């Protein structure tokens, strides 16, 4: 499908109450702040958010949590010095937490995007994370069965896109973007700049356009 | 000894040319003592090899941070990659050494460093379980005793585990231990004797 170039509010308009939304970023690096602002304005709530952290400071994902739109956080590292909005909601019992080791979070989304049914992973064997889960010994090593994480929507930030939706990222702001782009039904990318087709070096494209449904340009 | 001295000792023990992940907190200080000619390449789990040093906020590029979300530099020869690749690198056994902090380490190498188990605590695991399961060598940097004087090298962990039988070395402020099939070997001490260690730890020790 052709990638649509649009504005933040139009881009997020189909997000529904109860949707699972994959939100890119590691802390604020790669966080699609303007797309989240548009989601707050749009009004969808009761959301399950999949993101590495549970909001930093008062903007981006933290603002979405502060607005009371998040029912459940699936993340690896919620507790930080500046995660006060999540902390308050968690202690008030208004937000649910599913803690997932960081690599499992990434690989479970990768599996979703790659059509993998489930996979055996050594991370967390013998820890509370693996309690009650299916395990298997393969070549003498124990593994835990991990299932894919799919999103209804992915909100990611990249650096530059061409009009087809090919994406390049910038430094460690790449983080979860390329994986999340593959794992959602609707992928919306916020970029600093959109260039004409042919201007990106095909060898340098990190996320091919096939994964990107909507593009929003927000000057950095 | 203090954190800086300990960091210097650990840095000197990292093999030349190794690919290394330094955990957030104290282990980050080890980077300062890696000699430029050692050829050690730092991996940061948020997607980079060839990470440089932490820089002050006024020099920050916020698209370039370490696992603790501090701004850092990129060294010549650096490479960026996404999160699934970054953790495939760990799990796939490509990372030579990781150094992490710990609440407790068991004599058999079990590691506890993500959750105190306190009912009101908000747990956070990050990449610790992936590192514990994936790195070829897992080293711990910690104080040997808690502020209350309780040993952190224990017969078995009372805190929830991060990984089983994964730790190979424990570097502490008063002694360095190598963990292996034959048991716990004390390879260095600082301001404490072997006999004092055997009295204060509930773990059989082997004198190196």
Interface residues (C-beta under 8 A of the other chain):
Chain A: X26 X27 X28 X29 X30 X52 X56 X76 X77 X78 X79 X80 X87 X90 X91 X97 X99 X100 X101 X102 X103 X104 X105 X106 X107 X109 X110 X121 X122 X123 X124 X125 X126 X127 X128 X129 X169 X170 X171 X172 X173 X174 X175 X176 X177 X178 X179 X206
Chain B: X44 X45 X46 X47 X48 X61 X62 X63 X64 X65 X69 X74 X80 X81 X82 X83 X84 X86 X87 X88 X90 X91 X110 X115 X120 X122 X123 X124 X125 X126 X127 X128 X129 X130 X132 X133 X134 X160 X161 X162 X163 X164
